[in-house]
Amino acid sequence: MTVTATYEGTEIARSNRTVVVEGNHYFPLEDVLQGALQPSDMHSVCPWKGEASYYDVVVGEHRNPDAAWFYPAPKDAAKEIANRVAFWKGITVAAGGCPRGPARGPSGFSPR
């Protein structure tokens, strides 16, 4: 099934290889629109996945701060999401053409 992520009417990710963890689709980085992700200073910690880092999602003049997250060095229990990114905060994720409810965001979210 093809899953897409859209922000401000622009498709920023498309993949049939997402991994779903805790209701969030994690997209392979190579399936994300080049230039749409800009590093953020935000970090949070999940007890079983490890430390998350964030990206701002940028499309044209629109910036959505900390709207994507990834685990640069996930713990062994979460190794399947290495080199993948998930979206929340105003990014529409649709599976098979059907938008799903709002993304849950990183579990155990506790900003550092």
HELIX and SHEET records of a PDB file:
HELIX    1   1 LEU A   29  ASP A   31  5                                   3    
HELIX    2   2 ASP A   76  ILE A   81  5                                   6    
SHEET    1   A 4 THR A  10  SER A  15  0                                        
SHEET    2   A 4 VAL A   3  TYR A   7 -1                                        
SHEET    3   A 4 THR A  92  ALA A  95 -1                                        
SHEET    4   A 4 CYS A  98  PRO A  99 -1                                        
SHEET    1   B 6 VAL A  19  VAL A  21  0                                        
SHEET    2   B 6 ASN A  24  PRO A  28 -1                                        
SHEET    3   B 6 ARG A  84  PHE A  87 -1                                        
SHEET    4   B 6 HIS A  62  PHE A  70 -1                                        
SHEET    5   B 6 GLY A  50  VAL A  59 -1                                        
SHEET    6   B 6 LEU A  37  CYS A  46 -1                                        
END                                                                             
